Amino acid sequence: MIVTGKKRWILLALVSLMAGIMVYVPYLRYSYYDQMAMLFTECKGLVDPAHVNEFFGNFTLVLASICTIGYPIGGYIADKFKEKTLLILGGLLMGIGSVWFGMLTSAASIMIIHVIYGVGVVLIFSPYLKVTRKLGTAEEQGRMFSVSEFIRAITGTVLGFLAVALLNQAVIGGAADPDALVTQWRIALTMDGIIFFVICIGLFFLLPGNLEGAENAGKEVTEEPISLRAAVEVLKMPGTWLVSFLIFFCYSFTACGSGYLGTYTVNVIGISATAASTFSVVRNYIIAALSTLIIGFVADKIGFKVKTLGIYLVIASIATAALIFSGGAGTVIGILVCSIFAFMYTGMRGIYFATMEEVGIPLRLNGVATGIVSFICYLPDVYFAKIAGIWLDKYGNTGFTYIWIWAIACGILGVIVAVITTSYAKKLKAQKENEQNLNLEQKASA
């Protein structure tokens, strides 16, 4: 069944809302790190304060491990089962996990909740991409995905500010009241869970079980399903490894920045936890939305997306070095440097997977390649939060310096990979142009 008219825009809004809250709830530490640390220690006594940062790393490791392993599996499952079934099942799991997380029953339950979150993300992500693609014709794909990204950004922004407002109500006389903070946290997470349930109800009644892609005048290229043969073919391509490691080093900045800039602004720059959360929402959603939009135009101007990522890595590394020396330079300078850093590392994700064509990965293998590249490039989520948590618990604010040095090292290695990848992409482009010219000459001579 092909969905047309207003209904397809309603469906696009629903699946985009689900995808937006899907990446918001499991990563609440990006925006509310210090409030969560207080909840886990002073408010509920779930975790030893001396190891609270490592605890953040532990549940992040659990979540990221499931997601990373699940990306290629999720693509396979999305080809085998109806998008409607997977989206509703994933949404229900995320909703249950959110309500449970709001209760803060035990440290063990938080670990289990992040297992549930990981499974939910795996179930939702690929079907969301498929539904978005199916709702538009070949000529409308850019419009569909840009509208979807906008809705996702708005979702994170609205939910982020709502949670900031709720948690801020627990601040009395400049200090957070433990009991009030627990109550406000429960309200915020229950609200997130209810939103998941409402979206599931909407999809149950509106999303066809036999959704078909819109007419595209035969221009759509059928992607090859995930198989051992296709995986081997992708793994033999030099471009797969070059792009994987390039994005790996780019994403390492996200692991550092998104995970720890918020608590850095509290503990080093000296702003309040509420102000830090507000800035985190602005950084992770508003700045990110603008930067991911702008990088597309920058990449078109430069000519090669892989080269663009290399340039962004250079600037991001310089901004990271500035973080190390700007901690005592005052609030305004500190926030400015953080904003520049955030603009660079969030922008890079806007063209992560647009690089695959430049390194010779054919469209027919796009799904297989995306799963393999995702498995490699998102590995920092698996281990880095654990490492950074240990540094912060052991060395205090000096741990932030180690985090930024790690990012700079990744930036240097990433620039090296970007140079090699750009050279390879230019070679492939020249070969393609020579082949096209040769074909034209042969046709002319015939």
C-alpha positions as CSV (number, residue, x, y, z in Angstrom):
1,M,0.0,0.0,0.0
2,I,1.3,3.4,-1.0
3,V,0.5,6.3,1.4
4,T,-0.2,9.7,-0.2
5,G,-1.6,13.1,0.7
6,K,-1.7,14.4,4.2
7,K,-1.5,11.0,5.8
8,R,2.1,10.5,4.7
9,W,3.2,13.7,6.4
10,I,1.4,12.6,9.6
11,L,3.2,9.3,9.4
12,L,6.5,11.1,8.7
13,A,5.9,13.2,11.8
14,L,5.1,10.2,13.9
15,V,8.2,8.1,12.9
16,S,10.4,11.2,13.2
17,L,9.1,11.9,16.7
18,M,9.8,8.4,17.7
19,A,13.3,8.6,16.2
20,G,13.9,11.9,17.9
21,I,13.0,10.7,21.4
22,M,14.8,7.4,20.7
23,V,18.1,9.2,20.6
24,Y,17.2,11.6,23.4
25,V,16.2,9.3,26.3
26,P,19.2,6.8,26.2
27,Y,21.6,9.8,26.2
28,L,20.2,11.9,29.0
29,R,23.7,12.2,30.5
30,Y,24.6,14.5,27.6
31,S,22.4,17.2,29.0
32,Y,21.8,16.3,32.7
33,Y,25.1,14.7,33.8
34,D,25.5,16.5,37.1
35,Q,21.8,16.1,38.1
36,M,22.0,12.4,37.3
37,A,25.1,12.1,39.4
38,M,23.4,13.7,42.3
39,L,20.3,11.4,41.8
40,F,22.5,8.3,41.8
41,T,24.5,9.3,44.9
42,E,23.0,11.8,47.3
43,C,19.4,11.4,46.4
44,K,19.0,7.6,46.1
45,G,22.3,6.2,47.3
46,L,22.4,3.8,44.4
47,V,26.1,4.4,43.6
48,D,29.3,5.2,45.6
49,P,30.1,8.8,44.9
50,A,33.8,7.8,44.4
51,H,32.8,5.7,41.4
52,V,29.8,7.5,40.0
53,N,31.5,8.6,36.7
54,E,32.6,5.1,36.1
55,F,29.0,4.0,36.6
56,F,28.0,6.3,33.8
57,G,30.6,4.6,31.7
58,N,29.2,1.1,32.7
59,F,25.6,1.7,31.5
60,T,26.8,3.6,28.5
61,L,29.0,0.6,27.6
62,V,26.0,-1.7,27.9
63,L,23.9,0.5,25.7
64,A,26.5,1.1,23.1
65,S,27.6,-2.6,22.9
66,I,24.0,-3.7,22.0
67,C,23.5,-0.8,19.5
68,T,26.9,-1.4,17.8
69,I,26.4,-5.1,17.4
70,G,22.8,-4.6,16.5
71,Y,23.2,-2.1,13.7
72,P,23.9,-4.7,11.0
73,I,21.4,-7.1,12.6
74,G,18.8,-4.4,12.7
75,G,19.1,-3.9,9.0
76,Y,18.6,-7.6,8.4
77,I,15.6,-7.8,10.7
78,A,14.1,-4.7,9.0
79,D,14.1,-6.7,5.7
80,K,12.4,-9.7,7.3
81,F,9.6,-8.1,9.3
82,K,7.1,-5.4,8.8
83,E,8.2,-1.9,9.7
84,K,4.9,-1.4,11.7
85,T,5.6,-4.4,13.9
86,L,9.2,-3.4,14.7
87,L,8.5,0.3,15.3
88,I,5.6,-0.5,17.8
89,L,7.6,-3.1,19.6
90,G,10.7,-0.9,19.8
91,G,8.5,2.1,21.0
92,L,6.9,0.0,23.7
93,L,10.2,-1.2,25.0
94,M,11.6,2.4,25.1
95,G,8.5,3.6,26.8
96,I,8.7,0.9,29.5
97,G,12.4,1.6,30.0
98,S,11.7,5.3,30.4
99,V,9.0,4.9,33.0
100,W,11.2,2.4,34.9
101,F,14.2,4.7,34.7
102,G,12.2,7.4,36.3
103,M,11.7,5.2,39.4
104,L,15.5,4.8,40.1
105,T,15.0,1.5,41.9
106,S,18.6,0.3,41.9
107,A,21.9,0.4,40.1
108,A,21.2,-3.0,38.6
109,S,17.9,-1.9,37.2
110,I,19.6,1.1,35.5
111,M,21.9,-1.4,33.7
112,I,18.9,-3.5,32.6
113,I,17.0,-0.4,31.4
114,H,19.9,0.4,29.1
115,V,19.8,-3.1,27.8
116,I,16.1,-2.4,27.0
117,Y,17.1,0.9,25.4
118,G,19.7,-0.8,23.2
119,V,17.2,-3.3,21.9
120,G,14.7,-0.6,21.3
121,V,17.1,1.5,19.3
122,V,18.1,-1.5,17.2
123,L,14.4,-2.3,16.5
124,I,13.5,1.3,15.6
125,F,16.4,2.7,13.7
126,S,16.3,0.7,10.4
127,P,12.5,0.6,10.1
128,Y,12.4,4.4,10.7
129,L,14.8,4.9,7.8
130,K,12.8,2.5,5.5
131,V,9.5,4.2,6.3
132,T,10.9,7.6,5.7
133,R,12.3,6.5,2.3
134,K,9.1,4.8,1.3
135,L,6.9,7.8,2.0
136,G,8.6,9.9,-0.8
137,T,9.3,9.4,-4.4
138,A,12.9,9.4,-5.7
139,E,12.7,13.1,-6.3
140,E,11.4,13.8,-2.8
141,Q,14.0,11.9,-0.8
142,G,16.0,15.0,0.2
143,R,12.8,16.7,1.3
144,M,11.6,13.7,3.3
145,F,14.9,13.2,5.2
146,S,15.5,16.9,5.8
147,V,12.0,17.4,7.2
148,S,12.5,14.3,9.3
149,E,15.8,15.6,10.7
150,F,14.2,18.9,11.5
151,I,11.4,17.2,13.4
152,R,14.0,15.1,15.3
153,A,15.9,18.2,16.2
154,I,12.7,20.0,17.4
155,T,11.8,16.9,19.4
156,G,15.1,16.9,21.3
157,T,15.0,20.7,21.8
158,V,11.4,20.7,23.2
159,L,11.9,17.7,25.5
160,G,15.3,19.0,26.6
161,F,14.0,22.3,27.7
162,L,10.9,20.7,29.3
163,A,13.2,18.5,31.4
164,V,15.4,21.5,32.3
165,A,12.4,23.4,33.5
166,L,11.2,20.4,35.6
167,L,14.6,19.7,37.2
168,N,15.1,23.4,37.8
169,Q,12.0,23.4,40.1
170,A,14.0,21.2,42.5
171,V,16.5,24.0,42.9
172,I,15.8,26.0,46.1
173,G,18.0,28.8,47.2
174,G,20.7,27.9,44.7
175,A,20.9,24.2,45.8
176,A,19.0,21.2,44.6
177,D,16.6,19.6,47.1
178,P,17.1,15.8,46.9
179,D,13.5,14.8,47.4
180,A,12.2,17.4,44.9
181,L,14.9,16.3,42.3
182,V,13.8,12.7,42.6
183,T,10.1,13.7,42.0
184,Q,10.9,16.0,39.1
185,W,13.1,13.3,37.5
186,R,10.2,10.8,37.8
187,I,7.8,13.2,36.1
188,A,10.2,13.9,33.3
189,L,10.9,10.3,32.5
190,T,7.3,9.2,32.9
191,M,6.4,12.0,30.4
192,D,8.9,10.5,27.9
193,G,7.5,7.1,28.4
194,I,3.9,8.3,27.7
195,I,5.0,10.0,24.5
196,F,6.4,6.7,23.3
197,F,3.1,4.9,24.1
198,V,1.1,7.6,22.3
199,I,3.2,7.4,19.2
200,C,2.8,3.6,19.2
201,I,-1.0,4.0,19.3
202,G,-0.8,6.4,16.4
203,L,1.4,4.1,14.3
204,F,-0.9,1.1,15.1
205,F,-3.9,2.9,13.5
206,L,-2.2,4.9,10.7
207,L,0.8,2.9,9.5
208,P,-0.1,0.2,6.9
209,G,1.3,-3.2,7.6
210,N,2.1,-3.6,3.9
211,L,3.7,-0.2,3.3
212,E,5.1,0.1,-0.2
213,G,7.5,2.7,-1.6
214,A,6.1,5.7,-3.5
215,E,6.2,5.6,-7.3
216,N,9.6,6.8,-8.6
217,A,9.5,6.2,-12.3
218,G,11.8,3.2,-12.1
219,K,14.7,5.3,-10.8
220,E,15.1,3.6,-7.4
221,V,18.0,1.1,-7.2
222,T,17.2,-2.0,-5.2
223,E,19.7,-2.5,-2.4
224,E,21.2,-5.9,-1.9
225,P,20.0,-7.6,1.3
226,I,22.6,-8.3,4.0
227,S,24.3,-11.6,3.2
228,L,27.7,-13.2,3.8
229,R,28.6,-12.8,0.1
230,A,27.6,-9.1,0.1
231,A,29.5,-8.5,3.4
232,V,32.6,-10.1,2.0
233,E,32.4,-8.0,-1.2
234,V,32.1,-4.8,1.0
235,L,34.9,-5.8,3.3
236,K,37.3,-6.3,0.3
237,M,36.8,-2.7,-0.7
238,P,39.6,-0.3,0.5
239,G,37.0,2.5,0.6
240,T,35.0,0.6,3.3
241,W,38.0,0.7,5.7
242,L,39.0,4.2,4.8
243,V,35.6,5.6,5.5
244,S,35.1,3.5,8.6
245,F,38.2,4.7,10.3
246,L,37.6,8.3,9.1
247,I,34.2,8.4,10.7
248,F,35.5,6.5,13.7
249,F,37.9,9.4,14.4
250,C,35.2,12.0,13.7
251,Y,32.8,10.3,16.0
252,S,35.4,10.1,18.8
253,F,34.9,13.9,19.1
254,T,31.2,13.3,19.7
255,A,32.0,10.8,22.4
256,C,34.2,13.4,24.1
257,G,32.2,16.5,23.4
258,S,28.6,15.4,23.8
259,G,29.4,13.2,26.8
260,Y,31.5,15.6,28.9
261,L,31.2,19.2,27.8
262,G,28.2,19.7,30.0
263,T,29.8,18.5,33.2
264,Y,33.0,20.3,32.1
265,T,31.2,23.6,32.1
266,V,29.9,23.0,35.6
267,N,33.1,21.7,37.2
268,V,35.8,23.8,35.3
269,I,34.1,26.9,33.9
270,G,31.9,27.2,36.9
271,I,28.3,27.6,35.7
272,S,25.3,26.1,37.5
273,A,24.0,22.6,36.6
274,T,20.7,24.2,35.3
275,A,22.6,26.6,33.1
276,A,24.8,23.7,31.9
277,S,21.8,21.6,31.0
278,T,20.3,24.6,29.1
279,F,23.5,25.0,27.2
280,S,23.7,21.3,26.5
281,V,20.2,21.3,24.9
282,V,21.2,24.3,22.8
283,R,24.5,22.6,21.8
284,N,23.2,19.1,21.2
285,Y,20.1,20.1,19.2
286,I,20.0,23.7,18.0
287,I,23.7,24.2,17.2
288,A,23.8,20.6,15.9
289,A,20.8,21.2,13.6
290,L,22.5,24.3,12.1
291,S,25.9,22.8,11.8
292,T,24.7,19.6,10.1
293,L,22.8,21.8,7.6
294,I,25.7,24.1,6.9
295,I,28.3,21.3,6.3
296,G,26.4,20.0,3.3
297,F,26.9,23.4,1.5
298,V,30.5,23.5,2.7
299,A,31.2,20.1,1.3
300,D,29.7,21.0,-2.0
301,K,31.9,24.0,-2.1
302,I,35.1,22.1,-1.3
303,G,34.2,19.3,-3.7
304,F,35.0,16.2,-1.6
305,K,33.1,15.2,1.5
306,V,36.1,13.2,2.9
307,K,38.3,16.3,2.5
308,T,35.6,18.4,4.3
309,L,35.7,16.0,7.2
310,G,39.5,16.3,7.3
311,I,39.3,20.1,7.5
312,Y,36.6,19.9,10.2
313,L,38.9,17.6,12.2
314,V,41.7,20.1,12.0
315,I,39.5,22.9,13.4
316,A,37.9,20.6,16.0
317,S,41.4,19.6,17.2
318,I,42.4,23.3,17.5
319,A,39.2,24.1,19.4
320,T,39.8,21.1,21.7
321,A,43.4,22.4,22.5
322,A,41.8,25.7,23.3
323,L,39.5,24.0,25.8
324,I,42.6,22.8,27.8
325,F,43.9,26.4,28.1
326,S,40.6,28.3,28.5
327,G,39.3,26.7,31.7
328,G,40.4,29.6,33.9
329,A,39.8,32.3,31.3
330,G,36.3,33.1,32.4
331,T,32.8,32.0,31.7
332,V,32.2,33.9,28.4
333,I,35.4,32.7,26.8
334,G,34.9,29.2,28.0
335,I,31.3,29.0,26.6
336,L,32.5,30.5,23.3
337,V,35.3,27.9,22.9
338,C,32.8,25.1,23.9
339,S,30.3,26.4,21.3
340,I,33.0,26.5,18.5
341,F,34.0,23.0,19.4
342,A,30.4,21.7,19.4
343,F,29.7,23.4,16.1
344,M,32.6,21.4,14.5
345,Y,32.0,18.0,16.0
346,T,28.2,18.0,15.6
347,G,28.5,19.3,12.0
348,M,30.7,16.4,10.9
349,R,27.9,13.9,11.4
350,G,25.8,15.6,8.7
351,I,27.9,14.0,6.0
352,Y,29.2,10.8,7.6
353,F,27.4,8.4,5.3
354,A,27.4,10.7,2.3
355,T,31.1,9.8,1.9
356,M,30.5,6.2,0.7
357,E,29.9,7.0,-2.9
358,E,33.2,9.0,-3.1
359,V,35.2,5.9,-2.1
360,G,33.6,3.5,-4.6
361,I,30.9,1.8,-2.5
362,P,28.0,1.1,-5.0
363,L,24.4,2.0,-4.1
364,R,23.3,-1.7,-4.4
365,L,25.6,-2.4,-1.4
366,N,24.6,0.7,0.6
367,G,22.6,-1.2,3.2
368,V,25.3,-3.8,3.8
369,A,28.1,-1.1,3.8
370,T,26.2,1.1,6.2
371,G,25.8,-1.7,8.7
372,I,29.5,-2.6,8.6
373,V,30.7,1.0,8.7
374,S,28.3,1.8,11.6
375,F,29.7,-1.2,13.6
376,I,33.3,0.2,13.3
377,C,32.7,3.9,13.5
378,Y,30.5,3.9,16.6
379,L,32.9,1.8,18.7
380,P,33.9,4.8,20.8
381,D,30.5,4.6,22.5
382,V,31.4,1.1,23.7
383,Y,34.6,1.9,25.6
384,F,35.2,5.6,25.9
385,A,32.7,6.5,28.6
386,K,34.2,3.8,30.8
387,I,37.7,5.1,30.3
388,A,36.6,8.8,30.8
389,G,34.6,7.9,33.9
390,I,37.7,6.2,35.5
391,W,39.8,9.3,34.7
392,L,37.3,11.7,36.3
393,D,36.8,9.5,39.4
394,K,40.6,9.1,39.8
395,Y,41.9,12.5,38.8
396,G,39.0,14.9,39.3
397,N,39.0,17.9,36.9
398,T,42.4,16.8,35.5
399,G,40.5,14.0,33.9
400,F,38.9,16.5,31.5
401,T,42.4,17.3,30.3
402,Y,43.0,13.6,29.5
403,I,39.6,13.6,27.7
404,W,40.6,16.5,25.5
405,I,44.1,15.1,24.8
406,W,42.4,11.9,23.7
407,A,40.2,13.9,21.3
408,I,43.2,15.7,19.9
409,A,45.1,12.5,19.3
410,C,42.0,11.1,17.4
411,G,41.9,14.3,15.4
412,I,45.5,14.0,14.3
413,L,45.0,10.3,13.3
414,G,41.7,11.3,11.6
415,V,43.4,14.0,9.5
416,I,46.0,11.5,8.3
417,V,43.2,9.1,7.3
418,A,41.3,12.0,5.6
419,V,44.4,12.8,3.5
420,I,44.8,9.2,2.4
421,T,41.0,8.9,1.8
422,T,40.8,12.1,-0.3
423,S,43.7,10.9,-2.4
424,Y,41.9,7.6,-3.0
425,A,38.6,9.4,-3.8
426,K,40.3,11.7,-6.3
427,K,41.9,8.6,-8.0
428,L,38.5,6.9,-8.3
429,K,36.9,10.0,-9.7
430,A,39.7,10.4,-12.3
431,Q,39.3,6.7,-13.3
432,K,35.5,7.2,-13.6
433,E,35.9,10.3,-15.8
434,N,38.4,8.5,-18.0
435,E,36.0,5.6,-18.5
436,Q,33.2,8.0,-19.3
437,N,35.3,9.8,-21.9
438,L,36.4,6.5,-23.4
439,N,32.8,5.4,-23.7
440,L,31.9,8.7,-25.4
441,E,34.8,8.3,-27.9
442,Q,33.8,4.8,-28.7
443,K,30.2,5.8,-29.3
444,A,31.3,8.7,-31.5
445,S,33.6,6.5,-33.6
446,A,30.9,3.9,-33.9
